[in-house]
Amino acid sequence: MIGSDSLDNIIITFEDGTKKEYRKGIKFEEIVKDVAPDNGIICGVFNNTILNYTDAISRSGKLTLCDINNPYGARVYEKGLTFLFKVSALEVLGKNTEIKVRNSIDRGVFFETSSDVTEEQLKEIKKVMKSKVDKALTFEKIETTMNEAFNYFKEIKREDKIKTLFYDKNKYVTLYKFDGVYNFFIGNLPHDSSILKQYDLTLLSGKGIILRFPSMYDNGKIVKYTHHEQFFNNVNEYLEWAKILNISSIGELNDAIVSMNSAELINLSESIQDYRLQSIAKEISDKKDKIKVILLSGPSSSGKTTSARKLSLFLKTMGLNPVPLSLDDYFLERKDTPINENGKYDFESLRAIDIKLFNNQIDKLLKGNKVTIPTFNFITGMKEYKRTLQMKENDILVVEGLHAISDELLTDIPKNRKFKIYISPLVYLNIDDDNRINLTDIRLLRRMVRDNRTRGYSPSHTLANWSEVRNGEEKYIFPYQDSADVIFNTFLAYELPVMKVYALPLLYKVQADDPEYMTALRLIELLNLVLPIPSDDVPSLSIIREFIGKGYFE
């Protein structure tokens, strides 16, 4: 029989399986003080809902305490730190200074500033940030009408916010108030600034500031900043694409969809991207007497296969004969595949590749020998030898794969005989000047749509396995991006509006009791910011076709 006072209590189950009884209506902050007072807890996840410190819990359920090493905690931390940084920077640099979020870079986020920043000013910004952290200033959540929000952002001349909110037809909107400043952020912010003790600022003279924060891939630490000059310059180059299209934010993208024929937007985006790929082909053609191997690599769902085949078409127009090879065909037999820390086959590891066989066969091919190359059978988990190759005079090898540009491959082949291309979707538009679009979310949406179309995987299956994919990229792919000769951007300005049509119905299939429900909600929130575009006018040669289907190369 239930005791009379048990109706007033709830049972909280923690991530490690332990259970504790609390009074109904207890605040999350009280639970943190009880079980993890000094553990840097940023937020909580209770029954697939993010909890702030002041949120009350009125029913039993599972609670996860999120610090900087938890993906939910990391996102909340970054958004709070962004608000803290911008308020502090504007105090130092002047309220009329434009500070625009651009892209992620080396465990941080790059902010472009409208005026040059000195080292002295950077030190002052750090000092102001520390002062606000010490004061434990609250990030206050404010529910207001859309009209009131419009009027406020007009008054402070934030056109980027107005454009973002214009296409949101809800009557009400959630803003955050910090140190007297109101702002609109996608997602949750911390309760107050006291949790934001770890950060660093790096000045890129004449360009802007990199805001750096702890990373779950570095055990919650801030490692020394490493400047990736080629990556940075390439991202800046692709920002010029945004200027050509006059699209640098979601609001401007929606404006373009409304005012421009969607076919024109698609064709403009494709033309700009094709021009870049043609210029890469021309660079290779100009060195055809030396370059004999083209290596294309990049993280999952970057569009490596389509990029390699389109590049091959361009090379053919220049008199070369590309010979395609996939590094996936050189997987070790399944029984020899390494096991990761979770007891699963580690297909993301370079050690899953038969490096000795690959190096040996490429060496023989370049010497003019006839070689029987493998085709990996993913059903049996074994290599099959059915295809024979022998290089001719105008032949050039085009090798694509996750690890193709790794320095551990083809070590005996001189550098000037190899041409390395790093491929990734580098998003050159953001939601607004404060809210960036996460690069990995673009790839995750692509992978989810393709997995469902080609393998019948449920959205939950793809979302659940994404963390392992990301861990592999951090270990085995990103460290080698600096060794690439060029970086090719596979993102297209119209991508999210087209992807919305395919991804949104899949994401709505993820149920509220699914562990991936919160990730699905976050992606739904992103897609709901853009207007849809039908895929009818997407060319069959487009990289997007690799994911949504009906592509020329399928």
SELOLO-398088 format. One record per residue (C-alpha): residue number from 1; residue in one letter; chain; x, y, z. Coordinates in nm, 2 decimals, m for minus. Layout:
BEGIN
REC   num   residu   chaine       c1       c2       c3
REC   NUM        a        A        X        Y        Z
...
END
This chain:
BEGIN
REC   num   residu   chaine       c1       c2       c3
REC     1        m        A     0.00     0.00     0.00
REC     2        i        A     0.13     0.35    m0.09
REC     3        g        A     0.21     0.57     0.21
REC     4        s        A     0.03     0.90     0.24
REC     5        d        A     0.36     1.10     0.21
REC     6        s        A     0.50     0.90    m0.08
REC     7        l        A     0.27     1.09    m0.32
REC     8        d        A     0.48     1.39    m0.24
REC     9        n        A     0.80     1.22    m0.34
REC    10        i        A     0.97     1.12    m0.67
REC    11        i        A     1.25     0.88    m0.76
REC    12        i        A     1.54     1.01    m0.96
REC    13        t        A     1.74     0.75    m1.15
REC    14        f        A     2.09     0.87    m1.24
REC    15        e        A     2.30     0.77    m1.54
REC    16        d        A     2.50     0.51    m1.34
REC    17        g        A     2.18     0.34    m1.23
REC    18        t        A     2.17     0.47    m0.88
REC    19        k        A     1.83     0.60    m0.74
REC    20        k        A     1.75     0.87    m0.49
REC    21        e        A     1.42     0.99    m0.35
REC    22        y        A     1.34     1.36    m0.35
REC    23        r        A     1.04     1.58    m0.28
REC    24        k        A     0.81     1.65    m0.57
REC    25        g        A     0.89     1.99    m0.73
REC    26        i        A     1.26     1.99    m0.63
REC    27        k        A     1.48     2.23    m0.84
REC    28        f        A     1.75     2.08    m1.05
REC    29        e        A     2.00     2.31    m0.87
REC    30        e        A     1.92     2.14    m0.54
REC    31        i        A     1.99     1.79    m0.68
REC    32        v        A     2.32     1.92    m0.82
REC    33        k        A     2.42     2.05    m0.48
REC    34        d        A     2.33     1.71    m0.33
REC    35        v        A     2.51     1.48    m0.56
REC    36        a        A     2.77     1.68    m0.75
REC    37        p        A     2.83     2.02    m0.59
REC    38        d        A     3.18     2.08    m0.74
REC    39        n        A     3.17     1.89    m1.07
REC    40        g        A     3.11     2.18    m1.31
REC    41        i        A     2.75     2.07    m1.40
REC    42        i        A     2.62     2.30    m1.67
REC    43        c        A     2.27     2.16    m1.72
REC    44        g        A     2.07     1.84    m1.69
REC    45        v        A     1.88     1.61    m1.92
REC    46        f        A     1.56     1.47    m1.76
REC    47        n        A     1.34     1.24    m1.96
REC    48        n        A     1.48     1.39    m2.29
REC    49        t        A     1.44     1.75    m2.18
REC    50        i        A     1.71     2.00    m2.10
REC    51        l        A     1.70     2.13    m1.75
REC    52        n        A     1.83     2.47    m1.63
REC    53        y        A     1.93     2.51    m1.26
REC    54        t        A     1.60     2.68    m1.17
REC    55        d        A     1.38     2.41    m1.34
REC    56        a        A     1.17     2.20    m1.11
REC    57        i        A     1.12     1.82    m1.13
REC    58        s        A     0.77     1.70    m1.04
REC    59        r        A     0.78     1.33    m1.15
REC    60        s        A     1.01     1.03    m1.13
REC    61        g        A     1.25     0.97    m1.42
REC    62        k        A     1.60     0.94    m1.55
REC    63        l        A     1.84     1.23    m1.49
REC    64        t        A     2.18     1.29    m1.66
REC    65        l        A     2.41     1.56    m1.51
REC    66        c        A     2.59     1.73    m1.80
REC    67        d        A     2.93     1.89    m1.77
REC    68        i        A     3.16     2.01    m2.05
REC    69        n        A     3.24     1.65    m2.15
REC    70        n        A     2.87     1.58    m2.23
REC    71        p        A     2.75     1.70    m2.58
REC    72        y        A     2.45     1.87    m2.44
REC    73        g        A     2.65     2.05    m2.17
REC    74        a        A     2.91     2.15    m2.43
REC    75        r        A     2.65     2.32    m2.65
REC    76        v        A     2.49     2.51    m2.36
REC    77        y        A     2.84     2.62    m2.25
REC    78        e        A     2.93     2.74    m2.59
REC    79        k        A     2.61     2.95    m2.63
REC    80        g        A     2.65     3.11    m2.29
REC    81        l        A     3.02     3.18    m2.35
REC    82        t        A     2.92     3.34    m2.69
REC    83        f        A     2.68     3.58    m2.52
REC    84        l        A     2.93     3.66    m2.25
REC    85        f        A     3.20     3.73    m2.50
REC    86        k        A     2.99     3.95    m2.73
REC    87        v        A     2.86     4.16    m2.44
REC    88        s        A     3.21     4.20    m2.30
REC    89        a        A     3.37     4.27    m2.64
REC    90        l        A     3.11     4.54    m2.73
REC    91        e        A     3.19     4.71    m2.40
REC    92        v        A     3.55     4.73    m2.49
REC    93        l        A     3.53     4.79    m2.87
REC    94        g        A     3.22     5.01    m2.87
REC    95        k        A     2.86     4.92    m2.92
REC    96        n        A     2.87     5.01    m3.30
REC    97        t        A     3.13     4.74    m3.37
REC    98        e        A     3.01     4.45    m3.57
REC    99        i        A     3.11     4.11    m3.43
REC   100        k        A     2.99     3.83    m3.65
REC   101        v        A     3.02     3.45    m3.58
REC   102        r        A     3.18     3.28    m3.88
REC   103        n        A     3.29     2.93    m3.83
REC   104        s        A     3.44     2.67    m3.60
REC   105        i        A     3.82     2.64    m3.60
REC   106        d        A     4.06     2.44    m3.38
REC   107        r        A     3.83     2.38    m3.08
REC   108        g        A     3.69     2.73    m3.10
REC   109        v        A     3.48     2.97    m3.30
REC   110        f        A     3.60     3.25    m3.52
REC   111        f        A     3.44     3.59    m3.49
REC   112        e        A     3.49     3.85    m3.76
REC   113        t        A     3.52     4.21    m3.63
REC   114        s        A     3.44     4.52    m3.83
REC   115        s        A     3.75     4.70    m3.70
REC   116        d        A     4.10     4.59    m3.61
REC   117        v        A     4.15     4.47    m3.25
REC   118        t        A     4.47     4.53    m3.06
REC   119        e        A     4.64     4.30    m2.81
REC   120        e        A     4.56     4.55    m2.54
REC   121        q        A     4.19     4.55    m2.63
REC   122        l        A     4.20     4.17    m2.63
REC   123        k        A     4.34     4.17    m2.27
REC   124        e        A     4.07     4.41    m2.17
REC   125        i        A     3.80     4.19    m2.31
REC   126        k        A     3.93     3.90    m2.11
REC   127        k        A     3.93     4.11    m1.80
REC   128        v        A     3.57     4.22    m1.85
REC   129        m        A     3.47     3.86    m1.92
REC   130        k        A     3.63     3.75    m1.59
REC   131        s        A     3.46     4.02    m1.40
REC   132        k        A     3.12     3.91    m1.53
REC   133        v        A     3.20     3.54    m1.45
REC   134        d        A     3.30     3.64    m1.10
REC   135        k        A     2.97     3.83    m1.05
REC   136        a        A     2.76     3.52    m1.15
REC   137        l        A     2.53     3.72    m1.37
REC   138        t        A     2.21     3.54    m1.47
REC   139        f        A     2.11     3.44    m1.82
REC   140        e        A     1.74     3.52    m1.77
REC   141        k        A     1.49     3.36    m2.01
REC   142        i        A     1.23     3.60    m2.13
REC   143        e        A     0.91     3.51    m2.31
REC   144        t        A     0.79     3.80    m2.52
REC   145        t        A     0.57     3.87    m2.82
REC   146        m        A     0.73     3.86    m3.17
REC   147        n        A     0.63     4.22    m3.22
REC   148        e        A     0.82     4.33    m2.90
REC   149        a        A     1.12     4.14    m3.02
REC   150        f        A     1.11     4.30    m3.36
REC   151        n        A     1.09     4.65    m3.21
REC   152        y        A     1.38     4.58    m2.98
REC   153        f        A     1.61     4.45    m3.25
REC   154        k        A     1.51     4.74    m3.48
REC   155        e        A     1.61     4.98    m3.21
REC   156        i        A     1.95     4.83    m3.17
REC   157        k        A     1.99     4.79    m3.55
REC   158        r        A     2.02     4.41    m3.55
REC   159        e        A     1.90     4.34    m3.90
REC   160        d        A     2.03     3.99    m3.88
REC   161        k        A     1.79     3.91    m3.60
REC   162        i        A     1.49     4.07    m3.77
REC   163        k        A     1.56     3.86    m4.09
REC   164        t        A     1.58     3.54    m3.88
REC   165        l        A     1.26     3.60    m3.68
REC   166        f        A     1.06     3.74    m3.98
REC   167        y        A     1.00     3.39    m4.12
REC   168        d        A     0.90     3.25    m3.77
REC   169        k        A     0.52     3.30    m3.77
REC   170        n        A     0.48     3.21    m3.40
REC   171        k        A     0.33     3.49    m3.19
REC   172        y        A     0.58     3.45    m2.91
REC   173        v        A     0.96     3.41    m2.89
REC   174        t        A     1.21     3.33    m2.62
REC   175        l        A     1.49     3.58    m2.57
REC   176        y        A     1.77     3.58    m2.31
REC   177        k        A     1.87     3.88    m2.10
REC   178        f        A     2.23     3.91    m1.98
REC   179        d        A     2.37     4.21    m1.80
REC   180        g        A     2.10     4.43    m1.94
REC   181        v        A     2.13     4.30    m2.30
REC   182        y        A     1.86     4.10    m2.47
REC   183        n        A     1.95     3.84    m2.74
REC   184        f        A     1.80     3.56    m2.94
REC   185        f        A     1.97     3.22    m2.92
REC   186        i        A     1.88     2.89    m3.07
REC   187        g        A     1.89     2.64    m2.78
REC   188        n        A     1.95     2.67    m2.41
REC   189        l        A     2.19     2.89    m2.21
REC   190        p        A     2.34     2.82    m1.86
REC   191        h        A     2.17     2.96    m1.55
REC   192        d        A     2.44     3.21    m1.49
REC   193        s        A     2.80     3.31    m1.59
REC   194        s        A     2.97     3.15    m1.29
REC   195        i        A     3.00     2.82    m1.48
REC   196        l        A     3.19     2.98    m1.77
REC   197        k        A     3.53     2.98    m1.60
REC   198        q        A     3.73     2.82    m1.88
REC   199        y        A     3.78     3.01    m2.20
REC   200        d        A     4.06     3.18    m2.40
REC   201        l        A     4.08     3.44    m2.68
REC   202        t        A     4.32     3.44    m2.97
REC   203        l        A     4.37     3.74    m3.19
REC   204        l        A     4.40     3.70    m3.56
REC   205        s        A     4.54     4.04    m3.66
REC   206        g        A     4.32     4.22    m3.91
REC   207        k        A     4.07     3.95    m3.92
REC   208        g        A     3.90     3.90    m3.58
REC   209        i        A     3.90     3.69    m3.26
REC   210        i        A     3.89     3.32    m3.19
REC   211        l        A     3.68     3.23    m2.88
REC   212        r        A     3.81     2.90    m2.75
REC   213        f        A     3.64     2.68    m2.49
REC   214        p        A     3.69     2.34    m2.33
REC   215        s        A     3.64     2.03    m2.56
REC   216        m        A     3.51     1.69    m2.47
REC   217        y        A     3.76     1.56    m2.72
REC   218        d        A     4.04     1.71    m2.50
REC   219        n        A     3.91     1.58    m2.16
REC   220        g        A     3.74     1.91    m2.09
REC   221        k        A     4.06     2.11    m2.13
REC   222        i        A     4.16     2.41    m2.35
REC   223        v        A     4.46     2.30    m2.55
REC   224        k        A     4.71     2.55    m2.71
REC   225        y        A     4.57     2.71    m3.02
REC   226        t        A     4.71     2.58    m3.35
REC   227        h        A     4.65     2.81    m3.65
REC   228        h        A     4.56     2.61    m3.97
REC   229        e        A     4.65     2.87    m4.22
REC   230        q        A     4.53     2.68    m4.53
REC   231        f        A     4.20     2.58    m4.37
REC   232        f        A     4.14     2.94    m4.25
REC   233        n        A     4.22     3.09    m4.59
REC   234        n        A     4.00     2.84    m4.77
REC   235        v        A     3.71     2.92    m4.54
REC   236        n        A     3.76     3.29    m4.61
REC   237        e        A     3.77     3.21    m4.98
REC   238        y        A     3.43     3.04    m4.95
REC   239        l        A     3.29     3.33    m4.77
REC   240        e        A     3.33     3.51    m5.10
REC   241        w        A     3.07     3.27    m5.24
REC   242        a        A     2.83     3.40    m4.99
REC   243        k        A     2.90     3.76    m5.11
REC   244        i        A     2.85     3.65    m5.47
REC   245        l        A     2.51     3.50    m5.38
REC   246        n        A     2.43     3.78    m5.13
REC   247        i        A     2.35     3.50    m4.88
REC   248        s        A     2.54     3.49    m4.55
REC   249        s        A     2.25     3.40    m4.31
REC   250        i        A     1.94     3.20    m4.29
REC   251        g        A     1.73     3.51    m4.31
REC   252        e        A     1.90     3.62    m4.64
REC   253        l        A     1.86     3.26    m4.77
REC   254        n        A     1.49     3.28    m4.71
REC   255        d        A     1.48     3.62    m4.88
REC   256        a        A     1.65     3.47    m5.18
REC   257        i        A     1.40     3.17    m5.19
REC   258        v        A     1.11     3.41    m5.18
REC   259        s        A     1.25     3.67    m5.43
REC   260        m        A     1.45     3.44    m5.67
REC   261        n        A     1.35     3.15    m5.88
REC   262        s        A     1.46     2.84    m5.69
REC   263        a        A     1.62     2.70    m6.01
REC   264        e        A     1.83     3.01    m6.04
REC   265        l        A     1.96     2.98    m5.68
REC   266        i        A     2.04     2.61    m5.73
REC   267        n        A     2.22     2.67    m6.06
REC   268        l        A     2.42     2.97    m5.93
REC   269        s        A     2.53     2.76    m5.63
REC   270        e        A     2.63     2.47    m5.85
REC   271        s        A     2.82     2.69    m6.10
REC   272        i        A     3.03     2.85    m5.82
REC   273        q        A     3.12     2.51    m5.68
REC   274        d        A     3.19     2.35    m6.02
REC   275        y        A     3.42     2.64    m6.11
REC   276        r        A     3.63     2.57    m5.80
REC   277        l        A     3.65     2.20    m5.88
REC   278        q        A     3.75     2.28    m6.24
REC   279        s        A     4.03     2.50    m6.11
REC   280        i        A     4.15     2.21    m5.90
REC   281        a        A     4.15     1.99    m6.21
REC   282        k        A     4.34     2.26    m6.40
REC   283        e        A     4.60     2.27    m6.13
REC   284        i        A     4.65     1.90    m6.15
REC   285        s        A     4.66     1.90    m6.53
REC   286        d        A     4.93     2.17    m6.53
REC   287        k        A     5.15     1.92    m6.33
REC   288        k        A     5.04     1.61    m6.51
REC   289        d        A     5.40     1.51    m6.59
REC   290        k        A     5.47     1.47    m6.21
REC   291        i        A     5.14     1.40    m6.04
REC   292        k        A     5.03     1.04    m6.07
REC   293        v        A     4.81     0.99    m5.77
REC   294        i        A     4.52     1.21    m5.65
REC   295        l        A     4.41     1.14    m5.30
REC   296        l        A     4.07     1.27    m5.17
REC   297        s        A     3.98     1.25    m4.81
REC   298        g        A     3.74     1.40    m4.57
REC   299        p        A     3.50     1.32    m4.28
REC   300        s        A     3.18     1.11    m4.32
REC   301        s        A     2.92     1.23    m4.57
REC   302        s        A     3.14     1.50    m4.71
REC   303        g        A     3.05     1.40    m5.07
REC   304        k        A     3.39     1.23    m5.14
REC   305        t        A     3.25     0.99    m5.40
REC   306        t        A     3.07     1.25    m5.61
REC   307        s        A     3.35     1.49    m5.58
REC   308        a        A     3.60     1.23    m5.70
REC   309        r        A     3.39     1.14    m6.00
REC   310        k        A     3.31     1.50    m6.10
REC   311        l        A     3.68     1.58    m6.07
REC   312        s        A     3.75     1.28    m6.30
REC   313        l        A     3.51     1.42    m6.56
REC   314        f        A     3.69     1.75    m6.56
REC   315        l        A     4.03     1.58    m6.58
REC   316        k        A     3.91     1.39    m6.89
REC   317        t        A     3.82     1.72    m7.06
REC   318        m        A     4.19     1.81    m7.01
REC   319        g        A     4.33     1.49    m7.18
REC   320        l        A     4.39     1.28    m6.87
REC   321        n        A     4.25     0.94    m6.80
REC   322        p        A     4.15     0.91    m6.43
REC   323        v        A     4.15     0.56    m6.28
REC   324        p        A     3.93     0.54    m5.98
REC   325        l        A     4.02     0.35    m5.66
REC   326        s        A     3.84     0.33    m5.33
REC   327        l        A     4.03     0.29    m5.01
REC   328        d        A     3.73     0.11    m4.87
REC   329        d        A     3.82    m0.19    m5.09
REC   330        y        A     4.14    m0.23    m4.89
REC   331        f        A     3.97    m0.30    m4.56
REC   332        l        A     4.12    m0.58    m4.36
REC   333        e        A     3.92    m0.90    m4.34
REC   334        r        A     3.64    m0.86    m4.09
REC   335        k        A     3.81    m1.11    m3.85
REC   336        d        A     4.12    m0.89    m3.85
REC   337        t        A     3.94    m0.56    m3.80
REC   338        p        A     4.05    m0.37    m3.48
REC   339        i        A     3.80    m0.34    m3.19
REC   340        n        A     3.72     0.00    m3.03
REC   341        e        A     3.68     0.07    m2.66
REC   342        n        A     3.31    m0.02    m2.69
REC   343        g        A     3.38    m0.36    m2.81
REC   344        k        A     3.27    m0.29    m3.17
REC   345        y        A     3.46    m0.31    m3.50
REC   346        d        A     3.65     0.02    m3.54
REC   347        f        A     3.59     0.08    m3.91
REC   348        e        A     3.69     0.45    m3.86
REC   349        s        A     4.04     0.36    m3.77
REC   350        l        A     4.33     0.37    m4.02
REC   351        r        A     4.42     0.03    m3.87
REC   352        a        A     4.11    m0.11    m4.03
REC   353        i        A     4.29    m0.06    m4.37
REC   354        d        A     4.53    m0.32    m4.51
REC   355        i        A     4.80    m0.05    m4.54
REC   356        k        A     5.08    m0.28    m4.65
REC   357        l        A     4.87    m0.42    m4.94
REC   358        f        A     4.75    m0.07    m5.05
REC   359        n        A     5.11     0.08    m5.05
REC   360        n        A     5.25    m0.22    m5.23
REC   361        q        A     4.98    m0.22    m5.51
REC   362        i        A     5.00     0.16    m5.57
REC   363        d        A     5.38     0.13    m5.59
REC   364        k        A     5.35    m0.15    m5.85
REC   365        l        A     5.09     0.04    m6.05
REC   366        l        A     5.31     0.35    m6.07
REC   367        k        A     5.59     0.14    m6.20
REC   368        g        A     5.37     0.01    m6.49
REC   369        n        A     5.31    m0.34    m6.35
REC   370        k        A     4.98    m0.52    m6.39
REC   371        v        A     4.80    m0.56    m6.06
REC   372        t        A     4.48    m0.75    m5.95
REC   373        i        A     4.32    m0.51    m5.71
REC   374        p        A     4.06    m0.60    m5.44
REC   375        t        A     3.69    m0.53    m5.41
REC   376        f        A     3.57    m0.55    m5.05
REC   377        n        A     3.25    m0.75    m5.00
REC   378        f        A     3.08    m0.58    m4.71
REC   379        i        A     2.84    m0.87    m4.67
REC   380        t        A     3.10    m1.15    m4.63
REC   381        g        A     3.36    m0.91    m4.47
REC   382        m        A     3.63    m1.03    m4.71
REC   383        k        A     3.82    m0.89    m5.01
REC   384        e        A     3.75    m1.04    m5.36
REC   385        y        A     4.00    m1.01    m5.64
REC   386        k        A     3.83    m0.97    m5.98
REC   387        r        A     3.97    m0.65    m6.13
REC   388        t        A     4.31    m0.60    m6.30
REC   389        l        A     4.47    m0.27    m6.36
REC   390        q        A     4.78    m0.15    m6.55
REC   391        m        A     4.86     0.22    m6.58
REC   392        k        A     4.90     0.37    m6.93
REC   393        e        A     5.06     0.70    m7.03
REC   394        n        A     4.78     0.94    m6.96
REC   395        d        A     4.64     0.75    m6.66
REC   396        i        A     4.62     0.91    m6.32
REC   397        l        A     4.50     0.73    m6.01
REC   398        v        A     4.21     0.89    m5.82
REC   399        v        A     4.19     0.74    m5.47
REC   400        e        A     3.91     0.84    m5.23
REC   401        g        A     3.85     0.73    m4.87
REC   402        l        A     3.84     0.85    m4.51
REC   403        h        A     4.21     0.81    m4.46
REC   404        a        A     4.34     0.88    m4.82
REC   405        i        A     4.55     1.19    m4.72
REC   406        s        A     4.70     1.03    m4.41
REC   407        d        A     5.07     1.07    m4.39
REC   408        e        A     5.10     0.70    m4.30
REC   409        l        A     4.99     0.60    m4.65
REC   410        l        A     5.22     0.60    m4.96
REC   411        t        A     5.53     0.71    m4.76
REC   412        d        A     5.77     0.59    m5.03
REC   413        i        A     5.61     0.79    m5.30
REC   414        p        A     5.76     1.14    m5.34
REC   415        k        A     5.54     1.43    m5.24
REC   416        n        A     5.54     1.60    m5.58
REC   417        r        A     5.39     1.28    m5.73
REC   418        k        A     5.08     1.30    m5.50
REC   419        f        A     4.80     1.56    m5.49
REC   420        k        A     4.60     1.56    m5.18
REC   421        i        A     4.24     1.71    m5.16
REC   422        y        A     4.06     1.76    m4.83
REC   423        i        A     3.68     1.75    m4.89
REC   424        s        A     3.42     1.88    m4.64
REC   425        p        A     3.11     2.09    m4.63
REC   426        l        A     3.23     2.43    m4.50
REC   427        v        A     2.92     2.63    m4.42
REC   428        y        A     2.95     2.98    m4.54
REC   429        l        A     2.62     3.10    m4.39
REC   430        n        A     2.50     3.12    m4.04
REC   431        i        A     2.16     3.15    m3.87
REC   432        d        A     2.25     3.51    m3.77
REC   433        d        A     2.55     3.70    m3.63
REC   434        d        A     2.54     3.51    m3.30
REC   435        n        A     2.41     3.16    m3.39
REC   436        r        A     2.63     2.95    m3.62
REC   437        i        A     2.53     2.64    m3.81
REC   438        n        A     2.73     2.34    m3.69
REC   439        l        A     2.94     2.19    m3.97
REC   440        t        A     2.88     1.84    m3.83
REC   441        d        A     2.50     1.88    m3.84
REC   442        i        A     2.51     1.93    m4.22
REC   443        r        A     2.70     1.60    m4.25
REC   444        l        A     2.47     1.43    m4.00
REC   445        l        A     2.16     1.53    m4.20
REC   446        r        A     2.32     1.40    m4.52
REC   447        r        A     2.41     1.07    m4.37
REC   448        m        A     2.07     1.02    m4.21
REC   449        v        A     1.89     1.07    m4.54
REC   450        r        A     2.13     0.85    m4.74
REC   451        d        A     2.14     0.57    m4.47
REC   452        n        A     1.76     0.56    m4.48
REC   453        r        A     1.74     0.56    m4.86
REC   454        t        A     2.02     0.32    m4.94
REC   455        r        A     2.04     0.09    m4.63
REC   456        g        A     1.69     0.12    m4.48
REC   457        y        A     1.84     0.24    m4.15
REC   458        s        A     1.61     0.43    m3.92
REC   459        p        A     1.69     0.79    m3.82
REC   460        s        A     1.76     0.67    m3.47
REC   461        h        A     2.02     0.42    m3.59
REC   462        t        A     2.21     0.69    m3.77
REC   463        l        A     2.18     0.94    m3.49
REC   464        a        A     2.29     0.68    m3.23
REC   465        n        A     2.60     0.59    m3.42
REC   466        w        A     2.71     0.94    m3.50
REC   467        s        A     2.92     0.99    m3.18
REC   468        e        A     3.14     0.69    m3.28
REC   469        v        A     3.18     0.84    m3.63
REC   470        r        A     3.28     1.18    m3.48
REC   471        n        A     3.53     1.02    m3.24
REC   472        g        A     3.70     0.85    m3.53
REC   473        e        A     3.72     1.17    m3.73
REC   474        e        A     3.88     1.35    m3.44
REC   475        k        A     4.15     1.08    m3.41
REC   476        y        A     4.21     0.98    m3.77
REC   477        i        A     4.10     1.25    m4.02
REC   478        f        A     4.11     1.61    m3.88
REC   479        p        A     4.48     1.59    m3.78
REC   480        y        A     4.58     1.54    m4.15
REC   481        q        A     4.38     1.82    m4.30
REC   482        d        A     4.69     2.05    m4.30
REC   483        s        A     4.87     1.81    m4.53
REC   484        a        A     4.62     1.86    m4.81
REC   485        d        A     4.73     2.06    m5.12
REC   486        v        A     4.38     2.21    m5.15
REC   487        i        A     4.05     2.21    m4.96
REC   488        f        A     3.73     2.17    m5.15
REC   489        n        A     3.40     2.28    m5.01
REC   490        t        A     3.10     2.06    m5.08
REC   491        f        A     2.84     2.28    m4.91
REC   492        l        A     2.58     2.44    m5.13
REC   493        a        A     2.37     2.75    m5.03
REC   494        y        A     2.04     2.58    m5.12
REC   495        e        A     2.13     2.26    m4.94
REC   496        l        A     1.93     2.30    m4.62
REC   497        p        A     1.60     2.40    m4.79
REC   498        v        A     1.62     2.09    m5.02
REC   499        m        A     1.74     1.86    m4.74
REC   500        k        A     1.45     1.98    m4.52
REC   501        v        A     1.20     1.80    m4.76
REC   502        y        A     1.38     1.47    m4.70
REC   503        a        A     1.51     1.50    m4.34
REC   504        l        A     1.21     1.65    m4.16
REC   505        p        A     0.97     1.35    m4.20
REC   506        l        A     1.25     1.12    m4.09
REC   507        l        A     1.33     1.32    m3.78
REC   508        y        A     0.96     1.33    m3.68
REC   509        k        A     0.97     0.95    m3.66
REC   510        v        A     1.20     0.97    m3.36
REC   511        q        A     0.97     0.92    m3.06
REC   512        a        A     0.98     1.11    m2.73
REC   513        d        A     1.11     0.81    m2.54
REC   514        d        A     1.40     0.75    m2.79
REC   515        p        A     1.75     0.83    m2.66
REC   516        e        A     1.81     1.03    m2.98
REC   517        y        A     1.49     1.24    m2.94
REC   518        m        A     1.67     1.55    m2.82
REC   519        t        A     1.91     1.54    m3.12
REC   520        a        A     1.62     1.50    m3.35
REC   521        l        A     1.45     1.80    m3.19
REC   522        r        A     1.76     2.01    m3.23
REC   523        l        A     1.79     1.93    m3.60
REC   524        i        A     1.41     1.99    m3.65
REC   525        e        A     1.46     2.33    m3.49
REC   526        l        A     1.74     2.41    m3.74
REC   527        l        A     1.54     2.29    m4.04
REC   528        n        A     1.23     2.48    m3.94
REC   529        l        A     1.43     2.81    m3.98
REC   530        v        A     1.45     2.76    m4.35
REC   531        l        A     1.19     2.76    m4.62
REC   532        p        A     1.17     2.44    m4.83
REC   533        i        A     1.28     2.40    m5.19
REC   534        p        A     1.17     2.10    m5.40
REC   535        s        A     1.46     1.89    m5.55
REC   536        d        A     1.33     1.89    m5.91
REC   537        d        A     1.59     2.14    m6.03
REC   538        v        A     1.89     1.98    m5.85
REC   539        p        A     2.12     1.86    m6.13
REC   540        s        A     2.19     1.49    m6.15
REC   541        l        A     2.57     1.57    m6.11
REC   542        s        A     2.52     1.76    m5.79
REC   543        i        A     2.69     1.64    m5.47
REC   544        i        A     2.35     1.66    m5.30
REC   545        r        A     2.23     1.38    m5.52
REC   546        e        A     2.47     1.14    m5.35
REC   547        f        A     2.24     1.17    m5.05
REC   548        i        A     1.89     1.24    m5.18
REC   549        g        A     1.92     1.00    m5.48
REC   550        k        A     1.86     1.01    m5.85
REC   551        g        A     2.23     1.10    m5.92
REC   552        y        A     2.42     1.05    m6.24
REC   553        f        A     2.68     0.84    m6.06
REC   554        e        A     2.45     0.60    m5.89
END
